[in-house]
Amino acid sequence: MMHRPSAPELLKPGQSYYSLVVAIAKRAREIAQQADENHDILSEKPVKMAVDDFSKGRYKMIESKDIGVIHDRAITSADSTDLDDTVLE
């Protein structure tokens, strides 16, 4: 049976679990899209393939230095195009 790496095994000190999940999801979407474009049938699920890519070092996660930092900024009506179903008063 093949070893399935846990999140702590994939994360370097100081890296965010959330960022790992997002990185794996993005890679999995990329794998699925490439397979669809090439009309390939995948033998494994894209998420498993993405986890394997990260665990074997084929892909690396690079986090922004200010991840998790909340920036103070007022929301203006100009920002309303960026917000989904948010009502500005």
Phi, psi and omega per residue, in radians:
M1 nan 2.418 -3.088
M2 -1.417 2.473 3.122
H3 -1.266 2.236 3.053
R4 -1.761 2.038 -3.078
P5 -1.214 2.511 3.064
S6 -1.544 2.883 -3.119
A7 -0.984 -0.792 3.132
P8 -1.053 -0.486 3.104
E9 -1.253 -0.475 -3.115
L10 -1.569 -0.399 -3.076
L11 -1.557 2.446 2.997
K12 -1.569 2.785 3.137
P13 -0.929 2.300 3.108
G14 1.546 -0.141 3.137
Q15 -1.447 2.621 -3.078
S16 -1.536 2.343 3.058
Y17 -1.057 -0.730 3.134
Y18 -1.034 -0.766 3.136
S19 -1.099 -0.643 3.094
L20 -1.107 -0.781 3.135
V21 -1.066 -0.768 3.140
V22 -1.141 -0.745 3.141
A23 -1.098 -0.746 3.124
I24 -1.157 -0.704 3.119
A25 -1.103 -0.745 3.119
K26 -1.108 -0.747 3.128
R27 -1.131 -0.698 3.133
A28 -1.109 -0.718 3.088
R29 -1.098 -0.692 3.117
E30 -1.100 -0.759 3.114
I31 -1.077 -0.816 -3.130
A32 -1.110 -0.720 -3.140
Q33 -1.149 -0.748 3.119
Q34 -1.101 -0.716 3.122
A35 -1.114 -0.719 3.133
D36 -1.127 -0.778 3.140
E37 -1.111 -0.602 -3.121
N38 -1.616 0.049 -3.112
H39 0.975 0.672 3.111
D40 -1.606 2.606 3.021
I41 -1.812 2.126 -3.099
L42 -1.405 2.405 3.118
S43 -1.520 -0.283 3.108
E44 -2.259 2.842 3.097
K45 -1.254 2.513 -3.110
P46 -1.004 -0.611 -3.131
V47 -1.154 -0.729 3.109
K48 -1.100 -0.714 3.116
M49 -1.123 -0.672 3.126
A50 -1.157 -0.748 3.098
V51 -1.056 -0.749 3.109
D52 -1.062 -0.708 3.113
D53 -1.032 -0.754 -3.128
F54 -1.281 -0.704 -3.090
S55 -1.203 -0.523 -3.139
K56 -1.610 0.040 3.067
G57 1.399 0.194 3.107
R58 -1.271 -0.458 3.078
Y59 -2.294 2.548 3.123
K60 -2.248 2.566 3.129
M61 -1.644 2.281 3.075
I62 -2.067 2.063 -3.118
E63 -1.730 2.599 3.033
S64 -1.208 2.560 -3.134
K65 -1.162 -0.429 -3.102
D66 -1.757 0.427 3.121
I67 -1.113 2.354 -3.136
G68 1.510 -0.104 3.134
V69 -1.497 2.261 3.107
I70 -1.619 2.119 3.136
H71 -1.643 2.262 3.098
D72 -1.330 2.166 -3.126
R73 -2.811 2.293 3.115
A74 -1.372 2.473 3.066
I75 -1.513 2.266 -3.138
T76 -1.989 2.999 3.128
S77 -1.122 -0.457 3.098
A78 -1.140 -0.461 3.133
D79 -1.382 -0.187 -3.017
S80 -1.093 -0.396 3.109
T81 -1.260 -0.362 3.139
D82 -1.530 -0.210 -3.052
L83 -1.787 2.409 3.111
D84 -1.664 2.119 3.050
D85 0.937 0.575 3.088
T86 -1.774 2.298 -3.141
V87 -1.691 2.176 3.083
L88 -1.754 2.331 -3.136
E89 -1.886 nan nan
